[in-house]
Amino acid sequence: MRFYLMLTFGLLSFGCSHNSAPPQQSNSAEIKETTVDPKPAVASPSEQEAAHLIQWATCHRKNELRRLEIYLKEKGCGLRYYKFGRVDEIASARAGAYFCKEKLRMVRKNLESAGFICEQ
């Protein structure tokens, strides 16, 4: 029994000791300040994107801004909706642009009924 007590005590005393030093933090670490340039809530399309736009509408109410864009997509179209700096594709069609134009008209009508003023 005495042997086991000495063995346990010896393992505990050696098992808990270590020679590794705690990780050192480098004093030469660079702290980079980043500044965020204020971006408009709705970015203007680039020249290349503008060449593929069929129709668009910009709607505003007080400080809120929304934008709808119909763009060419293979043989069909897509409808992008910009809201609070986010962009979502809310409609698309495989052939033609009629479907996208109707969806743009419906969304624009909903925005205007909510007090937005829309311009094309």
C-alpha angles and dihedrals in degrees: 000000000000089000092057093049092052091046092050092047091048093049092048093050094047096036094057098048120085136170100210115115120226114265111276121227116228115241090205094067111134120227110206120202114215124201122200115220111220107250124200115258088242119033119219114244118257119247091260092050092045090057089061097045115108100180138351142178131200118206128188138182120178103310095344122102129189129179132193122196131184112201136179114263115183103297094339139041145257131212118216122196119201115201129160091347093307125114123210130176101228100176141013140174132202096216129030131347102259094100093051092047091053092049091049089051091050095048091045090051090051091049092049091049087054091056101268120139110221129200132181 
